[in-house]
Amino acid sequence: MQTLSPEDLPKYEGNYSEKDFWAKLRRIAAKAGSKLVYNALVLFYTLMDPSTPMQYKAIIAGALGYLILPMDLIPDFLPFAGLVDDWAALATALYHVATSITPEIKEKALEKTRSLFKP
């Protein structure tokens, strides 16, 4: 499996749009689980934060663009393995932008995750 580096992620930036992000998140939430959704939301809210440096925004937009991409390294429709590459993209971005993730962003992401998984 190909690994993703922070330098690779900005090339997927063109696939990112807020509308497509929310559509994909809602579509895959049940299959992906709350941890993937929470991590995607942490990145989303970090991207929206005006204090996040531009180089971090490029990494985040790339990771979220990769998540949205209909055809990625491992197709999402494959059971269990289908979201592994999406996890890798999100984890890579989270690691590299961690200094911009505030407690407020984490709380906002947690609240939104809970609302998406309400019965």
Buried (B, 14 or more C-beta within 10 A) or exposed (E): EEEBEBEBBBEBBEBBBEEBBEEBBEEBBEEBEBEBBBBBBBBBBBBEBEEBEEEBBBBBBBBBBBBBBEEBBBEBEEEEEBBBBBBBBBBBBBEBBEEBBBEEBBEBBBEBBEEBEEE
